[in-house]
């Protein structure tokens, strides 16, 4: 009964929390957040054919800290690049080979890359084996690929696929 009322509890919780963070805490907003947290996942369930299960909450927490840290550090690095001489900037498109196969994990990886200043997910091959990434400053392509795979893809595989 509960699973039919709340088909995606994590999504409901995120919607509830996000609504309150954006609008403040009041009785009316708590009620509206609860209604939206139940109604939106209920109506959108048919658009999510592949359900996913988070397999490692501790890894998710660690990844969130890593991503937040990388966003802060990247902001500073991008600011320093923009302020400095233009010749120090070496933009490049890089094809990132993917080991992750879960579509939710791939989408999350693409989102993390795009949220991090200085990088952008640009394309995904039809077979979902390569992600095209644009980076503002690439000194070593292999180092960029290794960094993304270690810092983001490996934890996402543990979270979405249960790999060790």
N, C-alpha and C positions, 0 to 999 in steps of 0.2 A: 504494500500500500504506500509506504513512504517513498520507495523508489519510483513509483508512478507519479507521485506528487512532486518530487524533487529528482528528476532524472540525472542531473549533473550537479551533485552537491558541492564540488570544488568550484565550479563556475558560479553557482548560486552564492557561495560565500565570497568569492571575489567581487561579484557584482554588488552584493550588499555592502562590503567594505569600501569599495571604490565610490559608491554613491555617497556614503557618509563622509568619506575623506574629501570629496569634492564639494559637498553641500553643507557640511556641519552637522552637529548632533542636535536634533530636536525630535519631539515625539512624532511629528508629521513626517519627517524625513526617515525616521526609523521604520515607520509603517510602509512608506513608499519604497524604501530600499528592500524591505522584506517581500513586498508584492512583486517588484521588478526581479528580484533574485529568484523567485519561483516561476513567474510568468515567462520571462525571456528564455530560460533554458527549456521550458516546456514547449514553447512554440518553435524553437529552433532545433529541437532534437532530431527531427526528420532530415535536417540539412547536414547532420554530422553522422555519416554512415559508419565511420570507423570510431568506435569508442576506444579510449585509451585508459590505462591504469598506471599511475605513478608507482614505480617499483622501488624507489629509494628517496624517502623524504629527507634524510640527512644530506644526501648528495645534492638535492634540490636547494636546500638552505645554503650549502657551501657554494654552489654555482651562483646563487643570487648575490652573495657577498663578493665573489670574484667579478661578476659582471658589473656591479655597482662600483667596485674599486677601479676596474678597467675604464669605465665611463669617465670617472673623475680624472684619472691619469691621462687618458686620451684627450680630454678637453684641454688640459695644460699643454700637452705635446702639440696638438693642432694649433693652439694659440701661439706657441713659440714658433712654429713653422710659418704661420701667416705673418707674424710680426717680423721675422727674419728675412734674409734675402731669398728671392724666388728660386735661385739656382739650387738651393738646398732641398727643394721639393721634387720628388721623383714618383709621380703617380703611375699606376700600372693596374691593368686587369690581370687577375690570376685565377686560373681554374683550380678549384679546391676539390680533390677527390674525396668522395664521401664513403665512410664505412657505415654510417647510420642508415637504416632503411625505413624506420617508422616515419610516416608522413608528418605526424605531429612533432616529432623530434627535428625533422628537416626544417619545418616551418619555424620552430623555435630557434634553431641555429641561425637561419636567415634573419630572423628578427633581432637576435642578439648582435649579429654582425652589423646590421643596419643601425641599431641604437648606439653603437659605439662610435664616437666621433672619429672621422678619418677613414671609415670603411663603410661599404655599402654592398648589399647583396643585389646583384644585377640580373641573374638568370639562373635557371635550373634546367639541366638537360632533361629530355623527355623520359629517359630511363632512370632519372633521379640518382645518377652516380657521380655527377659533378655539379658544383655550385660556382657560378662566376662571381667573383668578388672584386670590387674596385677599391683600391687602397690609395690614399692620398700620398703616402710616402713609403716606398718599398725599397729598402736597401738590399735585402736578400729574400727572394721569392720563397725559397725552401724554408727559411726561418719563419716567414709569415704563415705558411701552410702548417708547419709543425706547431706553431703557437696556437692557432685556431683549433687544430685537432686535439691538442693536449688540454687547453684551457676550457674549451666549450664542447667540442664534439664527444670526447670521451665521457665527461660527466652526463651529457644528454643521452648517450647510449645506456649508461647505468640507470638513468631515470626512466627512460621510455622502453628499453629493451631488456633490462635486467642483466646486462653484461657486466663482467667484473674487470 
